Amino acid sequence: MKKFAVYSVFQILISIFIISCSKQNDDFGEHGSVVIKFGTACGWCAGEEVITVSSVKVDYLRHIPCGENEGTTNKTNEISKEKWKDITSSFDYSWFITLNYNECNVCADGCDEFIKITMDGSTHEIRYSPSK
């Protein structure tokens, strides 16, 4: 009897685990698995500055690898469902993936600005000169 009780509890825990892991973020319909990254990446000691936006939060990262401003800054804020809906309805991913910009100023110690969007497992990134 004791084995049956332990087995039943084990089955319930496994079921809860499977259900919670398989639950998708359906709060935002087709935009539930969108992640947007944008920022600036520079060569040498200038570093990078990146903002990552998802359905639940906005992350800010500034990393300067060397020099007098060396250091890393991280900040995170929650994002409301309403704001997330505004963001995801403000662009057309099928149009975005047709853009083909791939500068490499960072290759010569310059800077590139970038936008990288991941939607439902598909990722597309564009890199361009800050002045364009």
MARTIDO-284721 format. One record per residue: residue in three letters; residue number from 1; y, x, z of N, C-alpha, C in turn. Coordinates in nm, 3 decimals. Each point is the difference from the previous one (the first is absolute). Layout:
N
> Ala;NUM;Y;X;Z;Y;X;Z;Y;X;Z
...
This chain:
132
> Met;1;-0.119;0.082;0.000;0.119;-0.082;0.000;0.125;0.087;0.000
> Lys;2;-0.006;0.109;0.077;0.113;0.089;0.009;0.028;0.065;-0.136
> Lys;3;-0.108;0.038;-0.071;0.015;0.060;-0.132;0.063;-0.099;-0.097
> Phe;4;-0.040;-0.128;0.011;0.054;-0.103;-0.088;0.151;-0.016;0.023
> Ala;5;0.046;0.002;0.124;0.142;-0.014;0.033;0.078;0.118;-0.054
> Val;6;-0.050;0.120;0.018;0.066;0.121;-0.051;0.005;-0.004;-0.152
> Tyr;7;-0.109;-0.041;-0.062;-0.006;-0.010;-0.145;0.101;-0.103;-0.052
> Ser;8;0.011;-0.115;0.069;0.095;-0.104;-0.040;0.144;0.049;0.010
> Val;9;0.033;0.066;0.109;0.134;0.055;0.017;0.027;0.104;-0.109
> Phe;10;-0.096;0.084;-0.029;0.014;0.102;-0.104;0.026;-0.067;-0.135
> Gln;11;-0.075;-0.106;-0.032;0.020;-0.071;-0.127;0.140;-0.062;-0.009
> Ile;12;0.046;-0.057;0.109;0.134;-0.060;0.001;0.106;0.107;-0.022
> Leu;13;-0.011;0.113;0.068;0.097;0.109;-0.018;0.000;0.054;-0.143
> Ile;14;-0.118;0.016;-0.057;-0.010;0.048;-0.138;0.065;-0.102;-0.094
> Ser;15;-0.026;-0.128;0.021;0.059;-0.105;-0.084;0.152;0.002;0.008
> Ile;16;0.054;0.012;0.120;0.145;0.007;0.017;0.056;0.123;-0.071
> Phe;17;-0.065;0.112;0.014;0.043;0.124;-0.064;0.002;-0.016;-0.152
> Ile;18;-0.105;-0.055;-0.057;-0.009;-0.019;-0.146;0.108;-0.096;-0.049
> Ile;19;0.019;-0.109;0.071;0.102;-0.098;-0.040;0.139;0.061;0.008
> Ser;20;0.030;0.072;0.107;0.134;0.057;0.014;0.025;0.110;-0.102
> Cys;21;-0.102;0.075;-0.037;0.018;0.106;-0.099;0.012;-0.055;-0.140
> Ser;22;-0.063;-0.112;-0.027;0.003;-0.055;-0.134;0.119;-0.092;-0.023
> Lys;23;0.072;-0.035;0.107;0.115;-0.090;-0.017;0.110;0.073;-0.075
> Gln;24;0.048;-0.063;-0.106;0.107;0.060;-0.079;0.132;-0.057;0.046
> Asn;25;0.107;0.073;-0.030;0.134;-0.044;0.033;0.045;-0.101;-0.105
> Asp;26;-0.026;-0.127;0.023;0.033;-0.104;-0.096;0.136;-0.062;0.028
> Asp;27;0.073;0.049;0.099;0.128;-0.057;0.035;0.099;0.005;-0.116
> Phe;28;-0.018;0.094;-0.091;0.097;0.021;-0.105;-0.061;-0.020;-0.137
> Gly;29;-0.111;-0.072;-0.007;-0.062;-0.031;-0.129;-0.029;0.125;-0.079
> Glu;30;0.050;0.004;-0.124;-0.030;0.112;-0.088;0.064;0.130;0.044
> His;31;0.095;-0.007;0.091;0.069;0.121;0.043;-0.053;0.050;0.135
> Gly;32;-0.118;-0.043;0.042;-0.054;0.036;0.131;-0.038;0.146;0.013
> Ser;33;-0.029;0.069;-0.109;-0.043;0.139;0.012;0.098;0.093;-0.070
> Val;34;0.127;-0.030;0.009;0.103;0.081;-0.064;0.053;0.103;0.099
> Val;35;0.016;0.124;-0.049;0.067;0.105;0.076;0.101;0.063;-0.095
> Ile;36;0.124;0.012;0.046;0.107;0.057;-0.081;0.050;0.125;0.070
> Lys;37;0.004;0.111;-0.075;0.056;0.126;0.052;0.112;0.042;-0.093
> Phe;38;0.109;0.043;0.059;0.107;0.055;-0.082;0.072;0.106;0.081
> Gly;39;0.063;0.092;-0.072;0.070;0.106;0.069;0.036;0.114;-0.090
> Thr;40;0.024;0.114;0.063;0.042;0.121;-0.068;-0.090;0.115;0.047
> Ala;41;-0.046;0.079;-0.095;-0.079;0.120;0.031;0.072;0.118;-0.065
> Cys;42;0.025;0.103;0.078;0.074;0.116;-0.049;-0.079;0.128;0.026
> Gly;43;0.027;0.099;-0.082;-0.067;0.129;0.013;0.061;0.085;0.110
> Trp;44;-0.062;0.113;0.019;0.040;0.103;0.096;0.014;-0.059;0.138
> Cys;45;0.113;0.014;0.066;0.014;-0.046;0.138;0.073;-0.133;0.013
> Ala;46;0.024;-0.068;-0.109;0.073;-0.128;0.007;-0.089;-0.112;0.054
> Gly;47;-0.130;0.005;-0.026;-0.093;-0.096;0.058;-0.007;-0.132;-0.072
> Glu;48;-0.035;-0.104;0.077;-0.019;-0.132;-0.057;0.049;-0.107;0.095
> Glu;49;0.031;-0.115;-0.060;0.040;-0.118;0.075;-0.070;-0.118;-0.065
> Val;50;-0.082;-0.072;0.076;-0.085;-0.106;-0.056;0.007;-0.124;0.087
> Ile;51;0.013;-0.115;-0.067;-0.008;-0.129;0.067;-0.123;-0.071;-0.055
> Thr;52;-0.087;-0.046;0.088;-0.121;-0.073;-0.038;0.011;-0.140;0.056
> Val;53;-0.017;-0.099;-0.088;0.014;-0.140;0.039;-0.132;-0.070;-0.025
> Ser;54;-0.050;-0.068;0.102;-0.121;-0.080;-0.015;0.028;-0.138;0.058
> Ser;55;-0.099;-0.085;0.001;0.019;-0.138;0.045;0.029;-0.012;0.149
> Val;56;-0.021;0.106;0.075;0.022;-0.008;0.144;0.104;0.096;0.055
> Lys;57;0.032;0.107;-0.076;0.095;0.096;0.055;0.069;0.083;-0.108
> Val;58;0.106;0.066;0.044;0.072;0.096;-0.082;-0.004;0.133;0.075
> Asp;59;-0.050;0.103;-0.068;-0.006;0.134;0.059;0.102;0.089;-0.071
> Tyr;60;0.070;0.079;0.078;0.095;0.097;-0.053;-0.047;0.139;0.041
> Leu;61;-0.006;0.092;-0.097;-0.039;0.138;0.028;0.101;0.093;-0.066
> Arg;62;0.050;0.092;0.077;0.085;0.109;-0.052;-0.062;0.129;0.049
> His;63;-0.038;0.086;-0.094;-0.065;0.126;0.037;0.070;0.114;-0.074
> Ile;64;0.053;0.094;0.077;0.060;0.121;-0.056;-0.082;0.117;0.054
> Pro;65;-0.071;0.070;-0.091;-0.097;0.099;0.045;0.058;0.130;0.054
> Cys;66;0.123;0.034;-0.033;0.055;0.127;0.045;0.153;-0.003;-0.007
> Gly;67;0.062;0.105;0.052;0.146;0.009;-0.003;0.062;-0.055;0.127
> Glu;68;0.133;-0.007;0.000;0.071;-0.041;0.121;-0.020;-0.148;0.034
> Asn;69;-0.037;-0.082;-0.097;-0.026;-0.142;0.025;-0.148;-0.033;0.013
> Glu;70;-0.082;0.102;0.021;-0.146;-0.017;0.008;-0.037;-0.106;0.104
> Gly;71;-0.097;-0.083;-0.037;-0.049;-0.099;0.095;-0.049;-0.126;-0.070
> Thr;72;-0.055;-0.089;0.081;-0.054;-0.125;-0.051;0.056;-0.116;0.081
> Thr;73;0.039;-0.104;-0.071;0.047;-0.123;0.064;-0.088;-0.114;-0.050
> Asn;74;-0.053;-0.079;0.092;-0.081;-0.118;-0.032;0.059;-0.120;0.071
> Lys;75;0.015;-0.109;-0.072;0.043;-0.126;0.061;-0.081;-0.112;-0.062
> Thr;76;-0.029;-0.103;0.080;-0.076;-0.115;-0.047;0.065;-0.127;0.052
> Asn;77;0.010;-0.099;-0.089;0.049;-0.132;0.038;-0.094;-0.105;-0.055
> Glu;78;-0.013;-0.108;0.072;-0.080;-0.112;-0.049;0.078;-0.071;-0.110
> Ile;79;-0.073;-0.072;-0.086;0.064;-0.077;-0.106;-0.045;-0.145;0.012
> Ser;80;0.093;-0.091;-0.020;-0.034;-0.142;0.012;-0.069;-0.048;-0.128
> Lys;81;-0.073;-0.108;0.012;-0.068;-0.059;-0.116;0.101;-0.044;-0.105
> Glu;82;0.113;-0.053;0.045;0.103;-0.045;-0.094;0.058;0.118;-0.079
> Lys;83;0.030;0.109;0.068;0.055;0.117;-0.066;-0.103;0.058;-0.098
> Trp;84;-0.127;0.001;0.041;-0.106;0.052;-0.087;-0.011;-0.084;-0.127
> Lys;85;0.007;-0.132;0.016;-0.004;-0.087;-0.118;0.118;0.027;-0.092
> Asp;86;0.118;0.022;0.057;0.118;0.035;-0.081;-0.023;0.128;-0.078
> Ile;87;-0.056;0.100;0.065;-0.023;0.129;-0.065;-0.102;-0.013;-0.112
> Thr;88;-0.114;-0.062;0.027;-0.105;-0.006;-0.101;0.034;-0.092;-0.116
> Ser;89;0.091;-0.094;0.022;0.040;-0.086;-0.112;0.116;0.060;-0.079
> Ser;90;0.050;0.116;0.043;0.116;0.060;-0.068;-0.037;0.093;-0.114
> Phe;91;-0.130;0.020;-0.026;-0.040;0.086;-0.111;-0.124;-0.056;-0.068
> Asp;92;-0.021;0.048;-0.122;-0.115;-0.041;-0.081;-0.089;0.123;-0.018
> Tyr;93;-0.111;0.004;0.072;-0.088;0.118;-0.005;-0.053;0.024;-0.141
> Ser;94;-0.032;-0.105;-0.074;-0.051;0.019;-0.136;0.105;0.066;-0.090
> Trp;95;0.127;-0.024;0.026;0.106;0.069;-0.075;0.015;0.144;0.052
> Phe;96;-0.006;0.017;0.132;0.016;0.133;0.060;-0.103;0.099;-0.054
> Ile;97;-0.125;-0.043;-0.019;-0.102;0.093;-0.046;0.021;0.043;-0.146
> Thr;98;0.089;-0.067;-0.071;0.031;0.042;-0.138;0.101;0.115;-0.003
> Leu;99;0.066;0.025;0.112;0.098;0.109;0.007;-0.072;0.134;0.008
> Asn;100;0.044;0.096;-0.077;-0.065;0.130;-0.003;0.103;0.111;0.013
> Tyr;101;0.043;0.023;0.123;0.093;0.108;0.030;-0.071;0.097;0.091
> Asn;102;-0.002;0.126;-0.037;-0.070;0.099;0.081;0.074;0.133;-0.005
> Glu;103;0.119;0.002;0.057;0.078;0.124;0.009;-0.070;0.094;0.098
> Cys;104;0.033;0.125;-0.010;-0.055;0.094;0.098;0.107;0.103;0.037
> Asn;105;0.114;-0.050;0.045;0.105;0.089;0.048;-0.046;0.079;0.121
> Val;106;-0.085;-0.061;0.080;-0.051;0.065;0.119;-0.082;0.125;-0.037
> Cys;107;-0.052;0.003;-0.122;-0.077;0.115;-0.046;0.087;0.126;-0.010
> Ala;108;0.130;-0.021;-0.016;0.093;0.114;-0.012;0.099;-0.002;0.115
> Asp;109;-0.048;-0.038;0.118;0.079;-0.006;0.122;0.115;-0.099;-0.006
> Gly;110;-0.009;-0.099;-0.087;0.098;-0.108;-0.005;-0.051;-0.119;0.080
> Cys;111;0.056;-0.116;-0.030;-0.039;-0.123;0.070;-0.043;-0.107;-0.098
> Asp;112;-0.096;-0.081;0.041;-0.044;-0.117;-0.074;0.014;-0.120;0.092
> Glu;113;0.043;-0.110;-0.056;-0.010;-0.127;0.069;-0.125;-0.068;-0.054
> Phe;114;-0.064;-0.081;0.082;-0.124;-0.064;-0.045;-0.013;-0.139;0.058
> Ile;115;-0.076;-0.081;-0.073;-0.041;-0.132;0.047;-0.149;-0.009;-0.030
> Lys;116;-0.077;-0.034;0.101;-0.145;-0.012;-0.016;-0.041;-0.135;0.059
> Ile;117;-0.063;-0.082;-0.084;-0.044;-0.132;0.046;-0.151;-0.011;-0.017
> Thr;118;-0.065;-0.041;0.106;-0.143;-0.029;-0.003;-0.016;-0.150;0.019
> Met;119;-0.074;-0.061;-0.092;-0.025;-0.144;0.009;-0.146;-0.026;-0.032
> Asp;120;-0.070;-0.057;0.094;-0.141;-0.038;-0.019;-0.084;0.115;-0.054
> Gly;121;0.021;0.120;0.053;-0.081;0.116;-0.038;0.051;0.078;-0.119
> Ser;122;0.100;-0.051;-0.070;0.058;0.069;-0.115;0.130;0.066;0.044
> Thr;123;0.020;0.128;-0.037;0.120;0.072;0.039;0.072;0.054;-0.122
> His;124;0.132;-0.012;0.002;0.083;0.057;-0.107;0.121;0.065;0.065
> Glu;125;0.037;0.117;-0.051;0.113;0.074;0.055;0.091;0.046;-0.113
> Ile;126;0.130;-0.006;0.025;0.095;0.061;-0.091;0.081;0.102;0.078
> Arg;127;0.035;0.112;-0.069;0.085;0.106;0.057;0.113;0.023;-0.096
> Tyr;128;0.119;0.014;0.055;0.116;0.016;-0.086;0.105;0.086;0.070
> Ser;129;0.094;0.052;-0.079;0.109;0.081;0.054;0.092;-0.088;0.084
> Pro;130;0.049;0.051;0.111;0.090;-0.081;0.085;0.122;-0.052;-0.074
> Ser;131;0.044;0.066;-0.102;0.119;-0.043;-0.069;-0.026;-0.109;-0.105
> Lys;132;-0.127;-0.034;-0.024;-0.032;-0.098;-0.105;-0.029;-0.136;0.058
